[in-house]
Amino acid sequence: MARAHNHLIERLPRMERTRFLAICKPVELLSAEVLCESGTPTRHVYFPIDGVISLVADSGGGSEYPPSSRSTRSPLEGKSMLEVGMVGSEGMVGTQLVLGVGESPLQALVQGTGSAWRIAAAPFCHELARNTALRASLNRYVCVTMNQLASSVVCQRFHRIGPRLARWLLMTQDRTHADSFHVTHQFLADMLGVRRVGVTTAAVALQRLELIRYRRGELEVLDRRGLEAAACRCYAAERQAYFDIVH
């Protein structure tokens, strides 16, 4: 039996899964790689296996925060872009094609290295039209994506940096399947749409509670349950919505 290690593909019946994987190609995801730009035709669809992909929106102007003078910069630093969603092995990149839309509304940026199944847009749409199990599964996932986008808007508007940071770290840990991962304060600031000093203050607070350990770009989750308690309610609500809709 073909194994996919992507939840959406794994849930397909055996024959449909085998046929779908036959037209997919395994690819490596490189950190900071842009898989698609907003407003451009969708060339490929990605089903991550163990990578992490950020979905970011562009406001159309420059960032209100000046670029850092450091030599190592985030790929979004100095740009007016904000993360509004995150995709790992639970989902896919390219949901707009499920809705019959050819252009991507968001930029897809690889946050953490890993691997994925990739399929060109044309054969994907052809398979989607004839594979009822695939279409039903991805229709439900589109609903999950809409829920995550709406939740991100509410979270960014009403919740403090600390709980938002805890939520982001939990979401990343879920998708990396690891207790530790590489991330800089500047990248976190770009993803959350706040100043770097705000992220630093929030991270120090989580370290004092012994929920995380952070040193030179390497972050380790020490107390998963405690981090869940520190996160805003959006995290638990999104996980429950995924379970209710996809399952």
N, C-alpha and C positions, 0 to 999 in steps of 0.2 A: 504493500500500500504506500502510495506517495505521501511523504510528510512535508508540510509546508512551514511549520513553526510561525505562522501568522494566523491569528485567531479567526479572521474572516474566511480565509481559505480553508483552514482546518475544519470549519463547521459545514463545509459543503459535503454532499453525499460523495461516496468514493469515486464513482465514475466521473461525475462532474469535476471533482477536484483534480483527478488525474488528467483529464482533458484540458483543464485550465492551466495547470502547471506546465503542460507540454508546449504552450505558446508563451510562457514566461521565461525570462532570463535572469539568473542570479547575478547581482552586481554588488560591488562594495560601495559603501557610503563614506565619503571623506569629510572630515570636520570642516565647516564653513563653506561646503559646496552648495551652490544654489541649484536646486533641481528644477525650478520653474520661476519665472518672473510674473508679477501681476500684470494683467492686461495683454498677455501674449498667448498665442495658441498652445494648447496642451499637447505636447509631443509624446509623453509617457505617463503611465500610472505606476505608482510604487506601492508595494505591500511590504513594509519593513519586517525584518525577522528579529534583529537585535539592535538596530540603530534607533536614534531619536531625531525627529524632524520637527522644527519649529515652523508654525504658520504665522507669518508676519504681515501686517497691513501698513501701507504707505499713506501718510497724510498729504503728500504732495508738496511739502515744503522742507526747509532745513530744520535740524534739531534746535530746540531752545537751549540745549546744553552745549558748551564749547567742546571741541574734540580734546582728548587727553594728550598731554605732551609725551606720554610714555611711548616707547618704541613698539610695544606689543599692544595692538588695539583690537577691539571687537569688530567683526565685519559690519556691524550696524552703527558703530560709533560715529556721531556727527550727522546721522541721517534721521529723518522723521519717521521712523518705523517702530512698530510695537508688536510684540507677540500677542496673538489672540487665540492660539490653539497649539496643541502639541500632539504628535502622532508617533506611535511605536508599533509594536507587534500586535496591538489590539485593533489597528485600523489600516487606513490607506491614504495616500496622497493622490488627488485627482477626482474628488467626489463630484466636481462640476460636470464631468462627463456622464455620470449617472443621471443627471438632470437634463442632459442633452445640450449642455453649454460647452462650447469649445475653448473658451478663453478662461484662464485662471484668474480668480479675483484676488488671490493672495500670493505672496512669495513663499516658497518652501525652502527653508535653509536647514542644512544638516547641523544639528547641535552636537550630536555624539556619534562617533564612528561606529560602523556596524555593517550589516548586509541587508539586502532586500530582494524581493522578486520585482522585476521590471517588465512591463509589457507596453508596446507601442499603442497609441490611441486608437488607431483604426481596427486592429484585431481585437482590442478590448471591447470596443463598441459592438463589434460583430458578435463576440461571445456573449456579451450582455443581452443582446436581442434574442438569443436562442436558449440561453441557460436561465431558466426560471428560478432555480434555487439561488444562483448567484445574484440575480436581479433583486429577489426578495431580501436577501441578506444585506446587500449594499443599500437598498432603500431604507432599511432600518438604521444602518450606520450613518446615512445622511442626516437622519433625525438626531442621532447622537452628536454629530458635528455641529448642527444648529444649536443644540442645547449648550455645548461647550463654548461656542462663540458668544451666546447670550450671557452665559455665566461669567465669561471674561470681562465683558463690559460692566456688569454689576460689580464685580470684584475690584476692578481698577478704579471705579468711581467711589465706592463706599467703604472699602476695607483698608486697614492700615498696612504699612509695608511689612511689618513682622509676620502677621498671619498670611499675607500674600506670598512672602518668601518661603514660609514653611510649606504652603500649598505647592509652590513651584518645585521645591526640592522633592516632595513626595511624588509628584507627577513624573519627575525625571527618574527617580529611583524605580518607580513602577516599570518604566520603559527600558532602563538599562539593565534591570534584573541584577543590580549590584548595590552594595552598601556604600561604595566609594566611587567617585568620578571626578574628572577634571573640569573645573569651571572657575572663571575669574570674577572678581567683584564688578568689573566693568561690564562683562557680558550679562551678569545678572541685572545690573542697572538698566542696560539696554532692553532686556526682555521685559522687565517690569515697568519701564517707562519712568524711572525716577533717577535722582542724582546718585552718583557712586557713594557719596558719604552716607546717604540714607540706607543703602544696602549694607555698608560696613557696620553701621550702628546696629541694624537688625541682626546681622550675622553674629556680632559679638554677644548680643543678648541671648541668642540661641546656644552659643558656646558656653556661656556662664551657667545656663540651665543644664549643661552637659547633654544636649540633644544632638549636637553635631561637633565635629572637629574640623577645623579649616586651617590649612597651612600651605602657602605658596601655590595656590591654585588647585590644591587637592582637597576635596571635601569628603568627609565620611559621616554617614548617619550613624549615631551611637544609640539613639533611643527612638525607634520607629513609633512606638505607641505615644511617647511624649510629644513627638513632632506632629502626630495626627491631632493631638489635643491642642497644640499651639496653632494649627492651621485654621483658616477661616472655614466656615461651613460649606463653601463652594466645593471643596475637595470631596467630602463625603457625598454630597448631593450629586456630583458628576459621576462618581463611581456607581452609585445606586442607579442613576439614569441609564448608564451603559448596560448594567446587568438587567434592568427591567426591559429595555428596548431590544438589545441584541440577543439576549437569551430568550 
